[in-house]
Every structure is written in structure tokens, then in C-alpha cells.
Amino acid sequence: MPEMPSKTEPSQETTTGDVPTNSGRDFFRELGVRTFINAAGTYTLLSASLMLPDVDAAMSYATKRFVEINELQEAAGKRIAELIGCEAAMVTSGAAAALTIGTAACITGANLKYISQIPDLTGLKSEVIIQRSHRFLYDHAIRNCGVRFIEIETVSELENAISENTAMMLFFNDNESKGKIIAEEFIAIAKKHGIPTFNDAAADVPPTKNLSKYTGMGFDLVTFSGGKGMRGPQNAGLLLGRKDLVQAALLNSAPNGDSIGRGCKATKETILGMLVAVEMYLKRDEEAEAKEWERRTKLLADSLRDIQAVDVEIFIPPIANHVPHLKLTWDQEGLGVSADDIRQRLREGSVSIEAIPVYSYEPSGKGEEIRLGVWMMQSGEAEVVAQRLREVFQALANSSHTEKNG
């Protein structure tokens, strides 16, 4: 049996315990809201990431001062664009908001009449071309603008689909391998016809280089989530790309009252917090961070290596959430337990633990399965998760062995 670490108490930086504020109040406990170790990743359902202390400080600074929002957006956007190395940038209220106002920008440009008109697209371009394999849950944010998707699969179908009614061509970065048209070819065809391209890369940092990669390839607009790997405000996003389109997106968003994006309000706290998050993300030690994630994943895997009923696999998704993960599979009849049962047992321990939501991946077909991510764990939490996993699966294996042997 592998040597297990001693049980480690989570630090005060974790989400696992009761951490009162300076006022002395523990708000989540007062509300009866459960906190947990995030052994999943940056899923919105699980409140994504924890903001860096510098981000928190920047937002606190912003709460105590008044500024003109357009002025702050312009200044922060200019600084972010310089840091990343793109033509223009703005902070949005999440990547989904960026999809909406970025699409609106491609339809309206800076025309205030058109901006006040959408989602009524009478007389305006109203079609967005997308590869069929690139349709995804969040493209509703684009349909908010009133557009109709034109689905294609091949280059010839794409060429035939382009018309005077084409407002934009959309690319879902995480699905590139599923489509028949790669990014470079998609961009080249769009440029030939003068059609703006938009790449949704919301969850696609790390690696750091991706922040500048896709605008560098020639995409006219790119969005990233700010509250995932960059650990900015959870309701923040980035819209990067062509200056004219970013300026049009600003006009299609708050504080402009007569716009489709009026509800997509990025506050002064969000804008400043996201700027600092970008600064900190570009300064971090990427190599040391990756080594720590590898250590945590190996720790979890090693805690189960000698339990023969469980198959353990370490993997790294190729694009989105490109960090080490753990996949655990087992035969339900052998252990007598389902993946849902395991999830519940992890939640109900002395410290609650959340694994990756089942809706976020396609089961491998090898039996019951759960997946875990380590990159949102805080100091000492990987040791707690490793110990709890072993307790759960060892107890099940022992019980199964007892039943089989009478």
C-alpha cells in the first residue's frame, strides 16, 4: 500500500472551512450555504476560481472612488491591449456578454440607429456562419442579437454560404479538432470575403501564449473568460481584437442605455480587477505552477494505485482547461456503487469535496466514471482530497471483497 500523507487541515485561504470576514461574520454559515474543496476546476456552477489577493485589493480600491465608466474602459482596455499585444481590448461582464456585444458590433458597427434597433435586424445583416460541429451551449449569447446560424461543414459549403447577409463567422476554439475547417483556413476564407471572424476561447488559458495567439492568427474578435484561469472577477471577461469592432462593442454595451448589452454591465470594480488579473497572470511562474498541478494530480492518483477495482488515468485536455486532470473508472457491479454515489460520498465527508460536473464531459464508456481537477485547489487541499478518495474507495473495495467471500 502506498504511504499516505498525514491528514492536512485546510488553510484559512481555502473554501473548505468557515472563514469569517474582518467584520467577524461568517456569511455563508449564516445563510446555511455549503462551502467545499474545489476538486473540479473553473466551472461557473461551482463559482469558478478564487480571485487573487491583488485583484481583490484593486476591486476594494475601486469601491471607494467614483470614475466615469467610459473613461475607465478606454484606459483599462488600452493597457490590457498593450499587455497582451493586440489592437484593442475591453472588459466585459463575462465571456458570454462578450459574445453578445461582439456579435452586435459586427452587425451595427458604430451606427447608433442600428445599435438601438437590434435585435430587430430588418435591413441589417442577420446571418452568422458556423461549422455544424462548432455549435455549443453558449451560442445562445450570439442568438440574443436576433441572428440566424448558417451551419456548414466543408470549405465549399462555407464559400457557398457567404452572402451579402453574412454578418460574422463564428469559431468555437475548443471544437477545432471536431470540424473539417481549421482556424487558419477559416480566417483566410473570411478575409477573402471581408467577413469578420469571432473566436470563443473562453476557457483556453493556460497556456499563457493563447492570450495573444488567436488575434495574432488573424481572428477579428476573441473572447476569454476572466474568472477562470486568470483568477479575475468571476463575472468578468475580455473582448480582444480589431479596434473598430471593440469600439462598436463598447457602444453596444453599458452604460449605453439603448443597446442590447445594457444589461452586460461591467462595473468599475470588475474593470479594474480584470486589468490587475491580466497583469498578475502575465507575471506568474508558469513552469512552477504546472509542476505543482502535476504534483497534486500524482498525489491523488497514487492514493488509489493499489485498489485494483479502480482504474486511474492522468490526462490533459488538448485545448480548454489545458491542465492535468484525473479520471477514475470502475465496474459498478464490482464495487456496487455508481458515480453519483461517489460524488455524494465526497460531498458528505467531514470536508465537502466537489468533482467535475458530469454534464461537462462525455463518459468514456469504460464503466462508472468521475473526473477531478486540481488547479483550483488551495494549499493543503490536495492532501485532504487524496485521503478522502482513498477512504471512500478502500471502504467500497473491502466491502465488495467481504461480500464475495461470504
Sequence and secondary structure as in RCSB ss.txt:
>XXXX:A:sequence
MPEMPSKTEPSQETTTGDVPTNSGRDFFRELGVRTFINAAGTYTLLSASLMLPDVDAAMSYATKRFVEINELQEA
AGKRIAELIGCEAAMVTSGAAAALTIGTAACITGANLKYISQIPDLTGLKSEVIIQRSHRFLYDHAIRNCGVRFI
EIETVSELENAISENTAMMLFFNDNESKGKIIAEEFIAIAKKHGIPTFNDAAADVPPTKNLSKYTGMGFDLVTFS
GGKGMRGPQNAGLLLGRKDLVQAALLNSAPNGDSIGRGCKATKETILGMLVAVEMYLKRDEEAEAKEWERRTKLL
ADSLRDIQAVDVEIFIPPIANHVPHLKLTWDQEGLGVSADDIRQRLREGSVSIEAIPVYSYEPSGKGEEIRLGVW
MMQSGEAEVVAQRLREVFQALANSSHTEKNG
>XXXX:A:secstr
           TTSSSS    TTS  HHHHHT    EE S S GGGT     HHHHHHHHHHHT    HHHHHHH
HHHHHHHHHTSSEEEEESSHHHHHHHHHHHHHHTT HHHHHHTT  TTS  EEEEEGGG  GGGHHHHTTT EEE
EE SHHHHHHH  TTEEEEEEEGGGGGGSSS HHHHHHHHHHHT  EEEE TT  SSTTHHHHHHHHT SEEEEE
SSSTT   TT EEEEE HHHHHHHHHTBTT SSSTBTT    HHHHHHHHHHHHHHHHS HHHHHHHHHHHHHHH
HHTTTT TTEEEEEE  SSTT S EEEEEE HHHHT  HHHHHHHHHTSSS EE   GGGS   SSSEEEEEE T
T  TTHHHHHHHHHHHHHHHHHHHHHHHHT 
